[in-house]
Amino acid sequence: MRPIFIARRPLLFVGLALFLAGQSPPRAQSGLRAQEAPGRISHAIAMQGEPALSPGFACLPYADPHARKGGTIHLGELGVFNNLNPYGINAGDSAAGLAGPVYESLMARSYDEPFTLYGLVAESVETDDARDYVVFRLNPKAHFSDGAPITARDVVFSFNLLKARGRPQQRAAYGLVRSIEAVDDHTLRYDLAGADDRELPLILAIMPVLPAHVMTEKRFVDDGLAIPLGSGPYKVAEVKPGERLVLRRDPDYWGRDLPINCGLYNFDEVVFDYGRDDNSLFEAFKAGLIDYREETDPHRWVGGYDFAARRDGRVIVESLPLGGPKGLRGFAFNTRRPIFKDPRLREALATMFDFEWLNANLYSGLYTRTKSFFDESALSSSRRPASAAERALLAPHPDAVREDILDGTWTPPRSDGTGRDRELAKKALDLAEQAGWTLRDGALTRDGQKLGFEILVNDREQERLALYYSGLLRRIGVDARVRLVDDAQFQGRRQRFDFDMMIGLWQASASPGNEQRMRWGGDSANQEASYNLAGAKSPAIDAMIAALQAARSREAFVTAARALDRVLLSGFYVVPLYHSHAQWIAHWRRIAHPTALPHYAQPLFGDALETWSLSAPPEPQLDRR
């Protein structure tokens, strides 16, 4: 396999050779400005440390270079879609499988490393030690699927469009850039001076490259169903709004021989069939109409896969280990609501969640209670006393972290497993009383107001869980009403923060950064469509996120992450739920995944199952239409 860039850019090869020899590349090649420190040109960039794969690497560690090419894979998606724009404000309603297979970015991630990017549309990246600027040099062979070359103009266009009209997290990150310049047709330079954000070059590297000659602001904002034009290995071949999306391999895909694509995108066709009900999707899987299924229902996982195709080996069921931080799923308090302003009341309500009974009686003991926003990783503060460096970082915010969280002894309350633990109820009522709420005539009351709120859900699994929690809260006089709404209403209310409580998922990266600002930063609390569900506004949170983004060493990074974890836990913004140590999957034997799995991917596979392939030559297919 050829290196990403050495054979294609002779001048760049000279610059790289000089760099490897310990010399700075020529100023004209490096993209430096007067009085700037010499930068480093590389095939890859890591958030901390050095990239694991050297220039000229052959394949990602978890991809199979000998994967069979060809065939069709049928995938089931729950819900509907009403647009083909994965980057707009309503991206939650967009079709699956477009980011990556259709739209490409300057660089692509290796999920075998915490956060490292390798060349894709950009064949090299250059930045200085302070990361005050970044230069990307585009692969001159890169082109969109209509044959138009990808130029620096397309990248500038994409940046400006997403900065103005993209999702809140994009607008916030891109707003830190001082300027962007197209140096020539294949060279981009960003001025990042003053941002003090070491992750920013990587955020810019994973920005999608949109076609300036086709895309317009109106088309982007309309969130329509116009067939997208990208530069990736697949084109959109068929669209049935809300029902079906078909991706078909582009025979003229420019990047098929790049090392970052080795062993990936192996199917000729990827079909996404949508279903409004998970039970119907499961039946379609059993009938062979869907090839792959990720199971999220523990009841079905334990007892639902005893059918003929499983017994005779045509269907394979696997429990695959998940690496990296486990993240946190939980009931989010909307602290914009006056009733949820006091963290003591939030803690009281969280205390009533009886995980032990739920796990034993409904989930067959398959789950573990989540204790941290970065659980089961070096970034977690759970069961770790704060280091001297953490305490120094937190010192300007003396009331931001509780003592039991600072010393690492706090964990979510543990019940006796009976489902009616009196001690938990007593503790919850004591905390509520500290916040001014007392139990009178069977209702928790303050200043004549009874405590009641709505839990917003959008599927039956969430509804079942919310009803269980509502019943527990009723024991201490709280009227928690569960409201099930459709996807469109749910998304609209979520984006407007028009809810009291809802279930959120804060997936954890091994390299948390800019996304934390959109989840917890004060500026995002009132920014419509941000993921700051709780409405958190805390100088301590903002300071810990800033320290996370500015960290230059792994030690400083871990210190900031643990300190952020402690501040978030002390705020009781969320009722922590639970997680699994494994990803449960089932698939028909005709398809297979490589033996090696990515260490830091959660979930393990992308929407289009990029690393999967046919396990045998294609067989005659069922009529699935």
N, C-alpha and C positions, 0 to 999 in steps of 0.2 A: 504494500500500500504506500502511495506516495505521501511525502510530508505535506502539510497543509499549504505551505507558502514558499519553501526554499526554491523549488524549481521554477516558480512562476514570476518571481520578482527579483531579478539579479541584483539591483541596488539594495534591496532589503536584505538579501543574503550577505552582501558585504557588511551592512550595518550589524547584522546578527553575529557574523564571524568576529568582527571587531569587539562586540560586546562580550562574546564568550572568551575572547582573548584578554579581557580586562580593560579594553579601551572603550571610550565613548564613540558612538557612531557619528558620522559627519552631521553638523548642525542642520544642513539643508534637508537631510533625510529624517532627522529625529523629530522635526516639527516643533522645536523649542523656540521660545521667544527670548529676547534679550534679557539677561540677568536671571534666567531660570536655571535651576539646577539640572544637570543632565538626567534624562529619563532613561527608562529601560524598555527596549522593544522585545516582545515575547509572543509566543504562540498561545499563551494562556495567562489567566490572572486568578489569583486566589485571594480570598478575604483575609486570611492569615497564613503565614508561612509560604511554602513553595508548592506549585502544582505537582501532583504525583506523577503525571505522565510527561515525558520529555518530548521535545520537538521530534516529529517523525514517528510518533507512536502509531501502532497499527490498528488498535481497536479498544473500545472501552472495556474494562475488566468484566462487566456483567453482560456484554453482548457476545453472541456467537458468530464468529467470522464465517462459519460454514453453514449458517442457517439457510434452509431451503427457501427459495423465492417462488412466489406464485400463489394461486388459490384465492379464495374469498373467506373472510371471517365475518360472522354475524354476531353483533353485540346488542344487548338489551339496555335501554335507558329508561329510567323511571321519570315520568312527568311528560312535559311537552316543551317545544321551543317555538319562539315567534320571531327570531331574527338570526342572522348569520354574522353578527359582529361580536366577537368575544372580548372586545376592548372598550366598548361604550359604557355609558352609565347604567344601561340595563343588561349588562353582560350575564347576569344571573339567569336570564331567560334565553340565552343564545344556545345554539346547537353544540353538541359535544364534538371533540375531535378536530377542531380547526386550528388551535394554537399549537404549532409544531409541525403537524402533517401538512398544513396548507400555508399558514403564515410562519415565516422564519424570523429570527432575530440575528443580530450581529454575531453573537457568540452563543454557545449552548452549554448546558450544565452537565457535569459528570456527577451522578448521584452516588458515586462511590467515595466522594469527598464532601466535607461539610458545606463548602460553597466555593467551587472552582469552575471557571468557564474556559472553554476551548473554542478555537476559531471555527466560524461557520460562514456567514456572509462576510464577516471581517476575517482576513487571514492573519492579522496581527493586531496587537494592542500595545500602546506605549503610555506609561505614566511615570511620575516622579515619586520619590519616597513619601512626600507629603500628600500625594494624590490631589494636587492643586490643578491638574489638567489631565486630560486623557485624549489620546489620538488613536483612531481606528483606521486601518487601511483595508479597503474592501478587496475582496477577491475579484479580479477583472473578469473571471468567467461567470460570476454570479448574474443570473437573470430571472425575471419573472416568468410565469408559465406561458405568457403570450410571446416570449422571446425578447422583450424589452430589457436592456441591461439595467442592473441595479447600480445607481450612482449615488454620490454624496448628496445630490439634490433630493433623492427619495428619503434619505435618512433625516435631512433637515426638515423636509415636509412632515414626516411622521412625528418628529419631536414636537414641532410647533402645533400640529393638530392635536396630539395627545395631551400636550401641556394645557391647551385651551379647552378641549372637549372630552378628554379621557376620563378614566375613573379617578376618584378622589386621591387614591394613593399615588397614581401617576402624576397628577397635577402637583401634589405636594412635593414629590421627589424632584421632578423636573424644574420646579420653581427655585431650587437651590443652584441651578446652573446660571453662571453669569452671562455666558454667550456660547453660541455654537457657530462654527465656521466651516464651510466647504472649501478646503484648501485647494483641492483639484477634484476631478471626477471620481477619484477613488480614495480620497483622504478626508477624514472628518476630525475636527479638533474642538473639544469642549473646554471652556475655561471654568474651573471649579473653585477658584481661589475664594477663601472665606467660608466655604460650605462646612468645613471641618467634619466631613462625613466620608470615611474611608470606604464605605460600601457603595457610594454613588457611582464610581466608574463601572461597577458590576451591574448596578440597576440600569444604567444606560446601555450596557452591552446586551441585556436581555429585552430591550425595547423592540417590539415588532417593527419590521420594515414594510411600510405600506407603499403601494404604487402611486407616485405623484401624478402619473399621466392618466390615471383612471379614477382614483379616489377623489372625492370632493368633501368639503365640510358638511354639506347638506346630506349627501349619501351616508356619511359616517354617522351623523346625528339621527337620521331617520330610523336607524335600526331595522332596515328592511330585509327582504329576502332575496335581494339581488345576489347572483352568484359571485362569491369573492374571488379576487385575483391575488394570488400569493406567489411565493417562489419555492415552496416546499415540495416534497416528494409526491404529494397527492393533489389532485384537482377535485372540486365538488362536481360530481357527475349527475346527481339526482337529488331533488328536494321535494318532499311532500310535507308541507308545513305542519309541525306538531306530531308527525307520524314517522317519517323516515328520512335519513340522510345517507347518501352513498358517496364515498370517496374512492377515486380510481387513480391508480398509479400514473404519474406523468412520464411518458417514455423519454421525454427530453429533459428530465430533471438534471439540472446543472451540477448538483452536489453529491451525486451517487457515490463517487470514489473518495470522498473526504473521510479521514479516519474517524471523525466524530459520528459519521453515519454508518460505519462498518457494522454489519449484522443487525441493522435496524430497518424498520418499515419494509417488512418482508412480504406482506400480502399484496396481491394485485388489486384487491378491492376490499374495502372496509365498509360494512353496512351497519348503521345504527337504527334499530327499530325501537320506537318509543311506546311505552305503555303507561297508562294512568294508575295501574294497580300492580303492586309487586307480586301478588299471588298469580296473576295472569302471566307475568314475565317468568316466574318460576315454572309454571306449567309449560310455557313455550320452550324453556330450557330442557325440561324433562322429555319433551317431544322431539328434541333435536333441532328445533327452529332457531335456537340461540346456542352459540358455541361455548360461551364463557360466562361465568357468573361469580360476582363477589358477594358473599353472603354476609348480611349484617344482623340477621335475626337468630339469636342463640337457640330459640325453640326449634326453628327449622334446621339449624346446623346439627343439633343433637339428634333429632328424630325424623327429619323430613327427607333425608337422602337415601332411604332404603327403598329403591325402586330398581326395576329389572336392569336397566343400563348400567347402574352403579354396581349391582351384584355381579354382572358378567364382565366387568372391566372396561366397558365402552365409555363410561364416565369416570373420571378421576377426581377425587376429593383430596385437597391438600390444606394443611394449616402451616402457613409460611411465617417464619419469625420476622418480626419488625424491629429494625435497629433504630438508633437515634432517639431523641426526646419524644415522649408520647403525647405531649400537648394536653389540652384540657377541653372537655365538653361539659357544659353545665347550664343551669338556669341563670340567665343574666337579669339582674335588677336594673331597671331604667332609672338611674338616680336623678334624671331630670324631673321625675315625679316627686312631689313634696314628701309623700309617705316614705320614700326610700332614701331620704337624705342622711339619716343617722346610721352609721355602720354597725352600731350595737343592735339595731332592729334587724339589719341584714344578716348579722351573725346569728341572731335568734332564729330567724326563719330557716337559715341554712342548717342549723343544729337539728332541725326536725327531720331531715332527710335520712331515712333508715336504709342505708346501703346493704347492711348485712342480711336483713330479712329479704330484701328484693333479690339480691344475688343468689341466695340459697334457694329461694322458692320459685323464682321466675326465670332465672338465667343459668341454672345448673352449675353455679359456682365458677362460671367461665371468666368473670371480670375481676379486675383489681381496682380499688378505689383510687382515684387520682388525687395526689397530694401537692402538686406543683404545676406551674404553667410550662415547665420543662422537665416533666417527671422522668425518672430513670435515666438521667444523664448527668454529666459533670456540671451542667448549667443549673441544675436544681438546687434550691436552698434547703430542701427537706432533709431533716436529720443531720444537718451540717451547721455547727455554730458559725456565726459570721466571723470572717477573718479580720485582721487589723485593717487591711486595705478596704474591705467592705465597710467597716465602721467609719473609716475616714471619709469614704464617699458619701455615706449617709449622714455624717455629722451636721451638715448645714440644715438638715430636716429632722430635728430630734424627735418629733412626734409622728413620723411617717411609718415607723415599724414597731409593732408590739414586741415586748420583751421575749415572749415565748416563741415568736417567729424569728426574732434576732438570734436566739440561742439554738434554734433548730429543733426545738422539742414539740412544736405545734403539729398536729395532724387533724384531719377532719374527725369529728366525734364518731366514736364507735358504739354501736348499740349492742344490746344483749341478744339480738336476733329473734326476739319474740314478736316483733311488729308492734308492740305496745310498751316500749321502754319508758317507764315513769321517770327515770333519772334524766333522760334526754329532754322530756317535756318540762321537767322542773327547771333544768338549766336554761332552756329556751325562754320560759316565762320570766326567770330572773333577769336575763339579758334584755327582754322586752320592757320590763319594768324600769331598768336603768335608762331606757330611751323614752320613758314617760307613758308607756302603754300598760294597762292593767286588765285583768280578766274580770269582767262583770257580766252577770247573767248569761254566761256562755259565750261572750264575745270579747275579743281584745279591743280595748277602747282607750282613746286619748282625747281629752277635751270634748267629750260627747260624740266623737267620730268613731265608728266601728271600722276596724281594719279589714279592707276587702280590696281585691285587685283581680285583674284578668291575666291568665297565662295564654299567650297566643301560640298556636301550633298549626302545622300545615300537612301532617300526615298521621296515619293511624298509630304508628309506633310512638311518635311524640305525644299523641293524645293519650295513649295508654299510660305512658310514664307520667305525664302531667296530672292525670286523674289520680294516680297513686300518690303523688306528692300532695295534691290538693286534699286528699283524705287525711294525710298525716297532719297537715296544717289545721284542719278542722278541729283536731284534738285540743289545740290551744286557742280556739276561738277565732281563727282567721278564715274569712270567706274568700277562697281562691277559686275563681271560676275559670273553666277551661273553654277556650273558643277555637274551634277548628275552622280554618278558612282555606280557600283554594290558593294555588301557587301565585297567581297574579296579585291577589289581594294581600297575601303574605309579604311578597316582595315590596309592594308599594308601602305598606305600613312599616316594614323594617327600614326602608330607606328614609322615610319621614320621621322615624323614631316614634311612631304612633302605637305604642304598646306599653304595658306595665312590666311584663316579664315574658321572656321567650328563651328557647334553647339556642345556645350558640356553640360553635366549635372553633377553638383557637388552635389550629394545627401548629406544631412546633417544628421549627427548622433547627438543624444543628448549627446554623449561623444566623440567629435572629438579628434583625436590623431595622430597615426602614418600615417594614410592615408593622412594627410595634408602635410607631408614631400614629399610624392610622387606626390601630386598635385601641390605644390608650392615651395618646397625646392630647393635651388640652385643646389644641387648635382643631382637632377633628371632632370634638364633642358635639358641636353644633353644625358640622359640615354634612349636609345631606348626602346619604348613601355611603358614608364612611362606615367602617366596621367597629366603631367605638359604640357598641351596643349599650354599654353601661353608662355612657355619658361621663366617663372619668375625666376630671380636671384637677390635676394635682401637680404643683411645682416639683415635688419629689419624683413623680413618675417621669416628667419631662427631663429632669436632670439625669436620671438613670438611663433613659433612652439616649440622651446626648453622649453620655459616657460610653455606652455600648457602641455607638457609631464612630466615636473618635478613637477607640482602643487600637493601639498599634501592636500589642503583643497578645498572645493567647492568654496569658495570666491576667492582663488587664481586662480582656474581653469576658472571661469567666467571672471575674469579680463584679463587673457591671451587670452581667446577666443574673447572677444570684441576688444582687442588691435589688434589681428590678422585680424579681420574683417575690422577694420579701415585701416590697411596697405593695404589690398587687394583692398578695395574700392578706396583708393587714387591712386592706380596704374592703374586703368581703364583697367584691363586686359581683361575684358569681357563686352559685351553689355547685361545688364540684361534683361531677358524676363519676364516671368509671371509664376504664379502657381495657383493651385486650392486648396481650403480648404478641398476638399473631394476626395475620390476615387470612380469613377463611375464603377459599376459592374452590370452584368446581369447574371442570371443563371436559369437553368431549376429547377422546383420545387422539382425534385427527389433528389437534393443535398441541403445541408444547412450548414451554419457556426454557431458556438456558438454565443450566445447573447453578451457575453463580447468580446471586441476587445482589442488587445494589444495597449498600450499607445504610444509606441515609434517605431513601425514597419512602414517602408515606402519602398515598398508598404506593405499593411496590411497582405498579405498572401504570402507564399513562392511559388516557381514554382510548387510544387506538392500539393498545398493547404492542408498542413499538418493538419490543425485543422478542415477541413471539413469532412463530412460523408454523407451517405445516409439518407434522411429524412424519408424514408419508406423502407420496405423490397424490395429487388431487383425486378425489373420488366423485362419482356422479352425485350431484347435490339435490336435496329436496326442493320442491317448489315452495319457497318461503313467502311468496307474495300473496 
